[in-house]
């Protein structure tokens, strides 16, 4: 969906995948219970809590992702300029 290529998939028993998105490395890993982050949603939930990108045109990017089937729980917000 994001046009990323797989750099590395974790070996069996591990939950991490490393991606290359336009020269930017993106690491996605499972949050372990009892970690320093908020508790994960109840299983069988699969997804991300937060994903940040810097883009030239947020409206066009959102339209592209939605056109590919992405679902958002919150529309984009600007954290800082």
N, C-alpha and C positions, 0 to 999 in steps of 0.2 A: 504493500500500500504506500509506503513512504519512499520507494525506489532505493531501498538500502540493500547492500550485498552482505552476505554472511562472512565475517572474518574468522570466527571461531565458535564452534558449538561445544558446550561442556560435555565431558565424558558421561557415560551412564551413571545415574545416581546424583548428578549435580544439576542445578537449575540456573543456568546462565547462558546467555548468547551475546556475542559481540558483533555489532553491525557497523558498516561503513556507510554513512549517508552524506554524499557529496564531500568527502574528505574529512568529515567529522565522525569520530568514533562514538558509538552509542552502546552502552553496556546495560543489559536488562537481566536482572537477577531476582530470584525469589526472596521475599523477606522472611527470615526465620522467626518462628514464634519466640517471644521473650526478648526480641531485639530492641534497639533504641528507636524504632519507628512505631507508628500507630499499628494496632492489630489489623491483620488483613481481613477482608470481608469473608463471610461464611462460604465455605466450599459448596458448590463447584465453581465459584467465581474465578474468572480468568481475565486479567486486564492490568492496566496501570492506574495508579493513584494520581500521578502527575507526569506530564511530559512537556518540556519547554523547548521551543524552537525560535530562532531569529530568522525572520523572512522579510523580503522587500515589500510584499503586498499581502497583508493578513487576510483581507477579504477574498482575494483570488485563491490563496492557499487553503482557506477554510472551505471554499466552494469545491476545490479540487478534492480535498480529503472526504468531504461529504458525498461527492459524486462517486467516490470509490467505496462508499459504505461505512465510513468512520462515524461513530456515534460519540457525542460529547455530552458530558454531564454539566458542563459550564461553558459558556461562550468565552472567547479570548478576553483577557484583561491585560492592561499595561502595568507592570510592576514598577518599572523605572524607565525613563526615556533613554 
